[in-house]
Amino acid sequence: MNASKNASDNPLDRVLVLEMVRVTEAAAVAASKLIGRGDEKAADAAAVEAMREAFDTLYMDGTVVIGEGERDEAPMLYIGEKVGGAPGRGPKIDIALDPLEGTTITAKAGPNALAVLAAAEEGCLLNAPDVYMDKLAVGPGYPEGVIDLAKSPTENVKSVAAAKGVEPHEIIVCVLDRPRHSDLIAELRGIGCGVVLIGDGDVAGVIATTDEDTTIDMYMGQGGAPEGVLAAAALRCVGGQFNGRLLFRNEDEKARARKWGIEDLDRIYKLNDLAKGDCIFAATGVTDGSLLQGVKRLRGGRMTTESVVMRASSGTVRWIKGEHRGTPTLTS
């Protein structure tokens, strides 16, 4: 009796997991029309509009906690915006999203562009400001505390290597290819590590640590804080460890963090600080990448999509290949 009651009390039980996939599918298909067209803003706007429309078909009382920015910066899917078709009636759900993770990638037809979202019970996702975050991640199977952002990259590599039973030079680390990471890359290569450089898409980069086929052991470096919360939600579902620390370039960014209730500006966030409780992570490929295949447009108006959806409470990971005749909808 109690188990049944507890299950039914979970708001996520009333939001079908597959409905979340259809939301990311809609955003990915909309953005795919602009792959290689060189217009980042148009691609992002198309994904945002499609995702916003898809949310409104869901029976939920959702709130965007990670979105396109603050209300004065974004016309829709802004932080604090209410989404869902049942305001005041449906289950209260917090949403973290990136309708197009990899706007530059999409504009240039590069790899690893995704439409991404995470959903959790109210209050279970960190309301992270749109600033940079120093990130450190490792996949599942390691003892808790094997990584520590307070330590140097070399110390973390040696810790993971020891836990894996290999030498440090056998560890492969994924890093965003940015000038700000030149010292980090030099340090990693100085101890013999393999460094996989990616142009964009650090959500996919973090998730790559959970897949042995990628051969990536760790993720390191600075990227967007919102993407850090999304990546943490994925790791909550499939296992792994994550450390994140917000980085501030000026007083305005510090003030923005305090606005969202963050007082300890030097705090190192662990996985459960960023995404706790039950949560759902969903992503659909826009362009081909290490995680998912992108949208393919075929003859006769047909399209194919590839998505993944994960849930923390069950540890379930579903890989979904869809074939659509016309634009996918929430009822297709």
Secondary structure by P-SEA (a helix, b strand, c coil): caaaaaaaacccccccaaaaaaaaaaaaaaaacccccccaaaaaaaaaaaaaaaaaaccccccccccccccccccccccccccccccccccbbbbbbcccccaaaaaaccccccccccccccccccccccccccccccccccccccccccccaaaaaaaaaaaaccccccbbbbbcccccaaaaaaaaaaabbbbbbbcccaaaaaacccccccccccccccccaaaaaaaaaaaaaccbbbbbbbbbccaaaaaaaaaaccccccccccccccccccbbbbbbbcccccccccccccccbbbbbbbbbbbccccbbbbbbbbbcccccccc
